[in-house]
């Protein structure tokens, strides 16, 4: 078992705050400040443009992709870092549809994160409205995987409730009918054991600012299975995905393998922060983190249910069926969450009525969970949320 006291000491955690929102934005790794200063002063400052070669900036998306790949069960050389998660969803979906030109259905579920669905809708428009985005309730996905389906597009862990899909089983079902499978790992990477290789995923995408603690706007990643890598056609044929970017050829030639999924210039400063965040994972196994998360989650659920009967568990009761978050239904969930935040426990709200709490053992322990239970209980049992101060809706909930 990792020394979670040691990992906690590697984060900046504001005094008086219990942070249960790492499933939305991870806290600041202390080393990130030093690493970013080093890149700004010693690399950008002193090397200027020569840093692309001298400091290895150009190679970092692949090197850091491999570090993330270890956390998601990917084969070396098949994860690439860069751009945003929305861009990576678009790339993966466009590539998968091109590999199944005789099919027209993109299958997803009604609980999927909206950006994935929005990107699918936009791609369908671009393709001349010749495809259909078909969304079914999460529990009906398996039955809906038919020979009409070109691509299965799912997020493994539901962003509202933490409910988990069975990635290997649904991927196998997709393959049995000739479809491909794309998995969004936004709430999986760094939260629970993932095996994209063993589970036979065709493509996977994810972000690095949640459980991987890379910082706001940290770059996304994409995985392309080895069997698909050379056949994948990048819809966004960016300069850095070219086989020879500095040959400055007039026409596009795809780089080998997953490198063709590079699009824009690597975000060097953001990668510096993420690099420091990934250092925390050295010597830490995701399975051990997940096991600890479930211990803390069970403690949290038990404490909340014992004191807050007005809250209804929205997450699966079975720990094996949920990710590293716990959610509760409450009619006035927005106001209640704002009151919790005002009293030093930070979670977040997801419409229409979800109070969401991330359980992240790298920097949370029993004392944090117990304090969170006490604060939430006080807010709920004393109706502290019923105050006009908590009704104003901010841009980010």
Phi, psi and omega in degrees: 000131179299159175275093184288341172295321179291318180294323179299324182292349182267005180242149169275116180238111186304139180300136177083005182242133169254118192258107178243043179228025179290349173280358176244315174208119178291156178287174184282120170290132184303322183291343181296325180296317180292317182294319179293321178297321179297314181296318182291318185274309188275330183262290178300313184296312186266326183271336184054224185291341179292349177299334178301325177263308187295320182266357177073024182302321186292331182273348187298323181302324177282319180296315179287332173301321178293325178294320175291323180304324178299328183277346181240011176072033181267151173292144177304141177083014183233016173234133180235138182259144173145160178066201182247166180298321179301317178297318182291324174299314180300313180302310183297316183292317179298319180294318181294318179296323178295332178281348178232064188294343182267005181238156190230001186252128169258118182258127176222189179234162185289349177263003184293155180294135188306323184299325178298318180289321178298316180296322177296316179299317180295319179295320178300319177299314181299325181276009175084024178059034180268356181241165180235132170266114183249116181248129179236162175304147184309321183286351181255004184300313186301317180292336183274356179278098182240179181289354172286335190284130173271315187220135170264120183240103186225150168264128187298317181245122181298128186292336180275310191254342185084002178299137182257138166276154174274094187300310181299318183293315181290326176295317178300317179298319178299316181294326180298331179257009176087012179267165176253160184235127174246130181242129174269120185254026184304323181253017180245315185297119182085358182249323184209160181297129178233140179225081183294330178288305180296328180276358174066026175301144176276318177220152171214148180224163178185169178250168185238007182262358178268256185290345178269352168064034183281348179105159181302129181078011179301149186292155179271177177222160176223139175247135173235123181300144181307323183290343181256347194301313184279341179270350184287127178257117182284116180295327176259089187274075182286161182304319184280354172268003178285151180297330181215077186306321186269011166277343177054046178288154183286333182240160187275135169233123185292139173293161179295144171055217186291343179300336178291347179272004170288144179234285186266178179298135179302135179279088192301315182292319178295323178294329178296316178296316180295322179301317178295322179295321180291336177300329180298332183277350179298124181081005179248132178260134183300324181300322179290323177295318181294318179300318178293321178300321180289326174300313180292323179296316179298320178297318181294313180300314181300316181293318180292316182292333179285337187240345186232073181295344179283348177264136180245127181301125177261339180279158176302141178292323181285118181304328182289348182258006181227161176276206184264053175209158178230131182234148178230144172275138170203132185306323181251045185299324180297308181298318181297319179292321177298323177293319177300315180298317180298335180259014169096010174241114185260115166235206174211176185240139174230126182301148006270338188208028187261124167262121192242134182229123177273135181248104191235097188295342179302334181217011175242144177225186183300322180297321178295316180297317181294322177295319179298317178301315182297317182291313179300318180299317179296316180300319184279311186289332179263007180053037179295337180290340185277070184214137182301335181298337185257006185265345180291126180272115177280169181297325180245126183255000000 
